Amino acid sequence: MNANGKQHELSKCIANFIRFKARQIVGKAGFTESDINDIAQSMTTDLLSRLPKFDPNRAAQTTFVARVIEHKISKLIRHRKQKKRDHRRESCSLNDSIEGLYGETIERVATLDQDEVAIRIGRRRCTREEEARLHFDVSIVISRLPNDLRPIAEHLKTETITETAKNLGIPRTPLSGASHRLRGLFEDAGLKKYL
């Protein structure tokens, strides 16, 4: 058998070994049969990235391959068992149908506070109630500002410094100074976390 034939046989053997190991972790850490191809691909990619480091003076290629695959398996399982991904924490699906207050069928997700969901996924920074309080607090601070700062603060609620300078006809440099003064006044009013 020539060198190409041995290499082909070896790579076929490695591919079979990877498939075998991928099937072996099904049922662990929430991996299912449908994950086998993804697991095998992940193992193959990891092995290919590490093959240039193989030193035949230190170990046989089969030993090297086995260690790399075993290491990847432990990383995959550890990754899946992290608290935020742990499949054992799921006691139900948000898409499960449940009975609503009036006997109607609704998805469980409809029972969640949508403000809380929006905050958790990064669409909002605070609840609508907190936002209303913030708008009230900001309007109070703005109403107490000196006359020269009030229009600047109103514009800066929705505009950048450049847009505000253009809309008010004020050069950008003095406006930056006014912006710093405003920041200090808002911090003094207890609104630092919103700046």
Buried (B, 14 or more C-beta within 10 A) or exposed (E): EEEEEEEEEEEEEBEEBBBEBBBEBBEEBBBEEEBBEEBBEBBBEBBEEBEEEBEEEEEEEEEBBBEBBEEBBEEBBEEBBEEEEEEEEEEEEEEEEEEEEEEEEBBEEEEEEEBEEBBEEEEBEBBEEBBEEBEEBBEEBBEEBEEEBBBBBBBBEEBEBEEBBBEBEBEEEEBEEBBEBBBEBBEEEEBEEBE
